[in-house]
Amino acid sequence: MQFVSIYKSPLTITLLSLLASACASEPHAPTQTPARIISDEQMLRESQGMAHLGNRWKSGKELTERGNNLVREGQIKVEEGNRMIEEGSKIMRESEESYKNMKN
C-alpha cells in the first residue's frame, strides 16, 4: 500500500507531469550564426562578375534577335525564289508548246 501512496502525492504527480511535458515539447531551434561580413574586394569581384554575366546575356539576346531577323528575311527570299522558279518553268513550258505548234 505504501507503493501506491507515492504515486498519489502532489509532489510526485507534479514531477511526473513536468517530466512528461519535457519529453513532449518541441526541440529547441538551433542558434543561427550571424551573417558573414563581405569584404569590399569580394563585393567588387562579385559585382564585376554579375556585370559580366549581364553583358553576356545581353549579347546573346542581340545575337538571337539578329538570327531571327535573318531567318525571316531568308524565308521571304526562299518564297520569292520559289515564285520565280514557278514563273520561269511556266514560261519555258509555254515556249516549248509554242515551238511544237510552229513545227507542226
Buried (B, 14 or more C-beta within 10 A) or exposed (E): EEEEEEEEEEEEEEEEEEEEEEEEEEEEEEEEEEEEEEEEEEEEEEEEEEEEEEEEEEEEEEEEEEEEEEEEEEEEEEEEEEEEEEEEEEEEEEEEEEEEEEEE
